[in-house]
Amino acid sequence: MKIKQKKGVIFSLDAFMAVGIFLIAAVSIYVFVLSSGNLKQQYYISNDILNIMQDIKVYELSATKYPELAIVLINNGSVSSKYLGSAFMTTDKAGIFFNAIFKILLSDKYEFGLNIDNKEISITNKNFVVARRARFTEG
Amino acid sequence: MSKRGQIWYGDFIIGLLVIIIISVAFYYVLYDIGNANSEISELELNVESLSNNLMSDGYGSWTTWSSGNKDYDGKIGLVKNSKIDVNLLTKFRNLNDYAFTKRMFGLSEYDYSAFIIDKNGVSTILAPFLADETAISNAASAIRLDRLVYYNGEIVRLNIVLFKK
C-alpha cells in the first residue's frame, strides 16, 4: 500500500508541474503578444516632420513661441526666408533649432534625431534606433 | 498470481482531467489573444484613416441639402501643406454636428475626438462638439495617434483619439 501511495504522489506531482509550466508559458505569451507594439506612430511622426521641414518657412514660426529663433537668426538673417529643412542645412545652430521645434514636443514619448547629408543635426542614442525614414530633397 | 495494473486509476483520471483542463485553457488563451489583437488592429486601421482624413485638405462643401434633408458632400480635411487651415477649421467647428461628422468619416462602431497640444502640453479640443478627456477616460477601449502640424505660429501635436464606449 505504501509503495502504491508513493507512486501515486509522483504521478500527481507530474500533473501539477505540467499545469504550472503551462500557466507560466500561457501568461508569458499573453503578456508578450499584447505588449509588443508596432511602429505606426513612429512612421507618422517622422513623415510629418519631413513634410513640415519642406512646407514651413522659418519666418512663419512665432518668435514669441520660439525664442531660440533669435539665436538662429543672429548673423544669419537670410535663413528666415528658407524652408525649415534648408535652414537646418545652412545654419550651425540647427541642433538647437530642431530640438526647440520638435524634440520638446515629443520628449515624453520618443527620442529621435535628424541627420542631413550625413551630418548629425540632432543627436540621439544610436543603440536604440527602431525606425529610420529618409527623403531626398534639395536646398 | 495477482494481477498488477499498469496504471493507478486515480492518477490516470487526475492526469486525464489535467490534460483536458490544460487543452481547454490553452484554446481560450489563444482565442482571447486573437480577439484582443483583432480589436486593436481594427482600432489602428480606423484611427489611421481618420488621421489621414483630418490631415488632408478635403474637398467639396461637406454639407448639402435636398428636400430639407442634410446630406454629406465631399470629404472633411483641415490641413494644407502641413498647416491647419484656419478657414477649414472654422468650417469644421461650424458644422456643430458630431453624428454628421462621424458619418462623413465613415465611423459607425467608434467614437472619435481630437486635440491640439502645444509644446507646453496645453491641450485644446479641436471642436466643441467633440468628446472631452473625461468621456474618453470612461471608454471601454481607446487608441490615440499623434500627428505633427503647423498651427498658429508653432508646430503642434494633433492628437486623434478613437474609442469605443
HADDOCK unambig.tbl for C-alpha pairs under 7 A between the chains (distance, minus, plus):
assign (segid A and resid 8 and name CA) (segid B and resid 11 and name CA) 6.08 0.50 0.50
assign (segid A and resid 11 and name CA) (segid B and resid 11 and name CA) 6.39 0.50 0.50
assign (segid A and resid 12 and name CA) (segid B and resid 11 and name CA) 6.22 0.50 0.50
assign (segid A and resid 15 and name CA) (segid B and resid 15 and name CA) 5.81 0.50 0.50
assign (segid A and resid 15 and name CA) (segid B and resid 18 and name CA) 6.58 0.50 0.50
assign (segid A and resid 19 and name CA) (segid B and resid 22 and name CA) 6.85 0.50 0.50
assign (segid A and resid 30 and name CA) (segid B and resid 33 and name CA) 6.63 0.50 0.50
assign (segid A and resid 41 and name CA) (segid B and resid 145 and name CA) 6.49 0.50 0.50
assign (segid A and resid 41 and name CA) (segid B and resid 146 and name CA) 6.99 0.50 0.50
assign (segid A and resid 44 and name CA) (segid B and resid 147 and name CA) 6.53 0.50 0.50
assign (segid A and resid 45 and name CA) (segid B and resid 147 and name CA) 5.99 0.50 0.50
assign (segid A and resid 45 and name CA) (segid B and resid 148 and name CA) 6.49 0.50 0.50
assign (segid A and resid 48 and name CA) (segid B and resid 147 and name CA) 6.72 0.50 0.50
assign (segid A and resid 48 and name CA) (segid B and resid 148 and name CA) 5.58 0.50 0.50
assign (segid A and resid 49 and name CA) (segid B and resid 148 and name CA) 6.89 0.50 0.50
assign (segid A and resid 51 and name CA) (segid B and resid 82 and name CA) 6.56 0.50 0.50
assign (segid A and resid 52 and name CA) (segid B and resid 82 and name CA) 5.71 0.50 0.50
assign (segid A and resid 55 and name CA) (segid B and resid 81 and name CA) 5.82 0.50 0.50
assign (segid A and resid 55 and name CA) (segid B and resid 82 and name CA) 6.32 0.50 0.50
assign (segid A and resid 60 and name CA) (segid B and resid 153 and name CA) 6.06 0.50 0.50
assign (segid A and resid 61 and name CA) (segid B and resid 153 and name CA) 4.66 0.50 0.50
assign (segid A and resid 61 and name CA) (segid B and resid 154 and name CA) 5.51 0.50 0.50
assign (segid A and resid 62 and name CA) (segid B and resid 153 and name CA) 4.69 0.50 0.50
assign (segid A and resid 62 and name CA) (segid B and resid 154 and name CA) 6.37 0.50 0.50
assign (segid A and resid 65 and name CA) (segid B and resid 154 and name CA) 6.98 0.50 0.50
assign (segid A and resid 101 and name CA) (segid B and resid 155 and name CA) 6.66 0.50 0.50
assign (segid A and resid 104 and name CA) (segid B and resid 119 and name CA) 6.15 0.50 0.50
assign (segid A and resid 105 and name CA) (segid B and resid 119 and name CA) 4.63 0.50 0.50
